[in-house]
Amino acid sequence: MTAATPPATASAALPAPGGAAPGSSGSSGAPLSLKCGQCDAPVIPGEKFCVRCGSGLTWRICGSCEAPAYEFAHFCQSCGNSLDIPEEDAGSTGPAPGAPERPLVIEIENPVYAWLRMGLTQPDSRPYFYMTMIVVGLILLSILMIVLDSIASVRTQYGTILNALETVLLIGFTLEYILNVMFTVPRRKYVLSFWGINDFLAIVPGFLSGLSVNLTEFRIVRLLRVLRVLRVLKLAKLARRKPDADGRPLPRTMQEDWQLYGVTAVCVVIISATMLYYAEGETSPQAFPDIPSTMWWAWLIITSAGQDAIMPVTLVGRLIAVATLFAGLAQFAMLIAIVARQLQRMRQEEDRVRASAERAAQRMAILAPRKPAPAPAPKA
């Protein structure tokens, strides 16, 4: 099989083959030790990353002696056979001419490429945490930009700065989308997923604006940018659903439940207020002058305290109001579930303490010295 070259690699020379395979002994009886091409640290066969510098290491099996070898190596270090031939023909092929005399070249994954891959595909790694914080920062900045752009005075005074920040956000979201497509296997899984479609629709309005397209007809598409705040919910779910050693999800804590509830409430308010502003802003400019003013209306509807609140006039606005009302009911049900779960935790803790006390009492009773039996009374 022909090994493909990684997107960004660095070369490191290893000793000529002819020694033992990693982890085994050759003719001389001494094991052949592999070293990382980046920092010369010892490499353990089968490890995917260097333990010192974190460089990516990929492996495959020699078709002749079944010894581990780097994916991008050309010759087996145990038997010297060529690794660039089909596996079915590997057993009948002897050592390639000149293989023992030429050094092996191992292609090591570029650290930047490895960092990006870990930051997008390995939730337990530190690069993934940093990448998550960057994405969350872009999301919050995007929401702030949408809110400030709805205020006429701010848009008039700081329009140039807002446009520059919008360009920076467009570049950031576009790079994030491209990287997710690159590192997700299979790529169609991300492109056709809900979050992939959401990310794509979030960057389309920016490119349409750059092409001088009239965005009045695409206003509803512009609103999809605010849906990126839902990614915060996804990140919160990933953070609280880390499996244990057996692969089972760990129980949620009270702090995680309240964090999820708060993030959900903020998302509902921002989404409903933004969509209602774009639906009613031109029809009722006095009632819904900007997004911050519309957020107060959304809070009233969600908390079921908006009997006297201003009602939307357009059909789209009324549909948004109904959806916001149902979202408020769902928030109330979620609050009840969190409180009930907390009461259940308290009850389980009381049962655990009671059972522990009973076991301790039983152990003390077993260890306590027994009183000697009274001597029988003498017979008269």
C-alpha positions, -999 to 999 in steps of 0.1 A, spaced: 0 0 0 12 35 -7 14 57 23 0 92 19 19 122 29 3 142 58 -8 179 52 22 193 71 51 171 81 86 173 94 112 146 86 134 128 111 160 101 102 161 68 121 188 41 121 189 17 92 166 -13 95 180 -47 103 176 -45 141 146 -57 161 111 -44 158 101 -20 185 94 -39 216 111 -71 203 147 -84 200 166 -89 168 196 -111 159 218 -92 183 194 -96 212 191 -58 218 158 -41 212 157 -13 187 145 19 202 126 45 182 128 82 188 105 111 180 116 131 150 108 164 168 124 161 203 143 127 201 122 113 230 118 75 231 87 64 212 65 36 225 51 13 198 14 20 193 14 54 209 -5 80 188 14 111 202 48 118 216 48 119 254 72 149 254 62 172 226 28 159 216 37 153 179 13 130 162 25 94 155 6 70 133 14 32 130 7 3 108 17 -34 108 43 -50 85 27 -76 62 57 -100 66 67 -101 103 37 -82 118 60 -58 135 48 -22 142 60 5 119 54 41 113 26 47 87 49 69 66 80 47 68 91 30 36 108 -1 51 101 -24 80 128 -20 107 125 -57 117 128 -76 85 137 -49 60 108 -55 37 93 -27 17 61 -13 32 51 3 -1 37 -29 -16 3 -45 -13 -2 -65 19 -11 -97 0 23 -97 -17 43 -87 13 49 -123 26 65 -134 -7 87 -104 -11 122 -103 4 141 -73 16 142 -45 -9 176 -39 -25 197 -15 -6 172 -12 23 197 -20 51 221 7 38 197 35 35 182 53 65 145 53 71 127 86 69 98 90 92 73 118 85 61 134 118 29 153 120 34 190 122 27 203 157 3 230 145 -17 205 125 -17 181 155 -29 209 178 -58 218 156 -68 182 152 -67 176 189 -86 208 195 -115 197 173 -117 160 178 -104 151 213 -127 166 241 -104 155 269 -73 174 256 -61 208 265 -62 221 229 -99 212 228 -105 234 259 -86 263 243 -104 259 210 -137 258 229 -130 290 247 -121 307 214 -153 296 198 -174 307 228 -157 341 227 -165 345 190 -201 334 196 -206 359 225 -190 387 204 -212 379 175 -243 382 197 -231 415 211 -226 428 176 -261 418 166 -275 436 197 -255 468 192 -263 469 155 -300 472 163 -294 505 183 -296 534 159 -274 558 178 -246 532 182 -249 521 145 -246 557 134 -216 566 156 -196 533 155 -208 519 122 -172 516 108 -160 497 139 -190 474 138 -183 466 102 -146 458 109 -155 435 138 -181 419 116 -154 411 90 -132 396 117 -161 374 130 -168 363 95 -132 352 90 -132 334 123 -164 315 117 -153 306 82 -120 292 95 -139 272 121 -163 257 96 -134 248 72 -114 231 101 -145 212 112 -150 199 77 -113 189 74 -110 170 107 -144 154 109 -145 118 97 -165 113 76 -169 149 65 -205 144 54 -214 137 90 -206 172 100 -217 190 68 -252 175 69 -256 177 107 -276 203 125 -246 222 138 -229 220 104 -258 235 86 -261 261 113 -225 271 109 -228 273 72 -259 295 73 -242 317 99 -214 327 74 -236 330 42 -250 365 50 -215 379 54 -204 367 20 -237 379 4 -230 413 19 -195 412 5 -209 405 -30 -232 437 -26 -263 416 -25 -294 433 -12 -299 416 22 -334 429 27 -348 398 11 -323 377 31 -331 392 65 -344 359 78 -311 343 68 -292 369 88 -312 359 118 -296 325 117 -264 339 129 -279 343 164 -285 305 164 -248 301 170 -255 308 206 -270 273 208 -235 259 204 -229 270 240 -255 245 250 -237 218 230 -204 227 247 -220 226 281 -235 192 274 -201 179 263 -185 193 294 -209 176 318 -212 143 299 -177 131 303 -177 93 306 -160 74 333 -134 46 329 -161 22 319 -176 45 293 -207 53 313 -217 90 317 -210 105 351 -240 119 371 -247 156 367 -240 179 396 -263 206 409 -239 233 397 -240 218 361 -278 217 362 -281 254 371 -255 264 346 -274 246 318 -306 262 330 -291 297 329 -275 293 295 -308 279 281 -327 309 295 -303 334 280 -304 317 246 -342 317 245 -343 354 254 -317 365 229 -331 344 200 -368 354 206 -359 391 211 -337 392 180 -362 375 158 -391 396 170 -371 428 165 -365 419 129 -401 409 124 -418 439 142 -391 466 141 -404 483 109 -441 478 117 -440 488 154 -408 509 159 -422 525 190 -430 491 207 -398 473 196 -372 500 188 -341 478 194 -331 443 206 -323 453 242 -359 468 246 -373 436 230 -354 415 255 -376 429 283 -407 418 264 -392 383 260 -385 381 297 -421 390 305 -435 364 281 -411 336 294 -420 343 330 -457 344 322 -459 379 336 -466 396 303 -504 398 303 -503 435 298 -472 434 275 -474 448 240 -485 421 215 -470 418 181 -490 429 150 -476 408 122 -483 371 117 -446 362 120 -443 383 152 -473 365 167 -458 331 158 -426 341 175 -446 352 206 -463 318 208 -430 300 204 -415 321 232 -444 313 254 -440 276 249 -402 280 255 -411 297 288 -432 268 298 -404 244 289 -380 265 311 -404 262 340 -406 224 335 -368 223 334 -367 242 367 -390 218 383 -369 189 371 -337 204 385 -354 210 419 -368 175 420 -334 161 411 -318 180 439 -343 167 464 -336 132 451 -299 138 457 -306 150 492 -327 119 499 -301 96 485 -274 113 507 -296 108 538 -301 72 530 -264 67 524 -255 83 557 -282 63 576 -269 30 560 -233 39 569 -243 46 605 -261 13 607 -231 -6 593 -209 12 618 -232 2 647 -232 -34 635 -194 -35 634 -191 -19 669 -216 -45 682 -195 -73 667 -162 -59 681 -176 -51 715 -164 -76 742 -191 -100 753 -201 -103 789 -194 -137 804 -224 -158 810 -236 -159 846 -226 -190 865 -254 -214 872 -268 -212 907 -257 -241 930 -283 -268 936 -295 -271 971 
